[in-house]
């Protein structure tokens, strides 16, 4: 359903630096409506930890993590697109300094807040 991974970057992107905690699911995917509570719980269990050229996605934090390399495909002020080894493309959008959205399905995002 949703991919999770630890990434080592070829190009550093400082917007990802720090700890990010999933806070909610956003979007209009009809397929999610019957399982919205479960998907929301899954999203709030996610944590992303980024430092230098490394990013770790844990689900739930401290329990499971995946590893893959990625290359930055697009780096714009409000959007970061990466290509993960194996061909998966992941898109992150940044609307506010401490808020990031991870596109997990068409029209569906997991929203993360930066932790201090």
N, C-alpha and C positions, 0 to 999 in steps of 0.2 A: 504494500500500500504506500507507505512513505519511506523514502530512503533516509538512512542516517549514516554518518561517516566521520572519520577523522581525516583531515586534509593537510597536505603539505604543499605550499604554494610556490610557484616559480616566480611570481611577482607579488610583492608585499602590498597589501591594501589595509591602511590603518583604520578604516571604518569598521572593520571586523574585530579590531583589538579589544580584548577584555572578556568579560563573562556575560553571556546572554541567557535569559530564562524565558521559556515559553509561557505566555500568559493567556492566550485564547486562540480560537480559530475564527477566521473571517472569510466571508465569501458566500456565494449563492449556489453552490453545487447541490442539486436536488438529491444526488446519491448519498450525501452526508446526513440529510434530515433524519432518517430513522436511527442513526447511530451517533447523533450529534454529541450526546453526553459522553460517550466513550471516546470519541475523537478529541473532545475538549480535554478530557483527563489525560489522554496520551500527549497532547500538545503541552499541557502544563507540567508534564514530567520531563520534557526535553530541556537540555541545557547545552549551550554552545560555549566553548572556551577557546579563545583565539589569542595567540601570542606570537609576535613576529610573523613567520610564514607557516605557522601551524594552527589548525582549527580542529577542535574535537567536539563531536556531537555525541552526547550521552543520553540514553533512555532507559529507565529513569536515571538521574544523575548517580554515578558511581556503580551502576549495574551492568550496562552494556554499551560498548562503543565500537565503531567501525572505522577502518582506515583506508584511505585512498589518496592518490596525488591529484592535483588539479592545476589547470592553467586558466588564467583570467582571460576571458573572451571579450568582455566589454566592461569598462570601468567609467561610469558617468556619475555625476553628483548624486543622482537619486536612484541609480540602479547598478548592481554588480552582477555580471553573468560569468559563471565559471563552467569549465568543461572538466568533469571528473574522469580519471583514468577508467577506461571501459566505455566511454562515450556518453555518460549521463550529463546533461546540462542542468545546472541549478541556477535559479534567479533569486536574488535578494534585492529588496527595495528599501530605501531609507527616506522616510518622510520627515522625521524629527531626529535630532542628534542621538537620542537614547532609545529609539524605536526602530526595529528592523522587521521586515516581513519576508518570509521564505515561501515562495510559490511552490506548493506541493501537488496541486492538480489545477486544471484550468479553472480560473476564477476562485480558487481556494488557497488561502495563506495561513501559515502559523505566524502569529505576531509574537515577537520577542522584545523584552525590555532589557537594557543594559543594566547589569548589577554593579554596584560600587564595591 
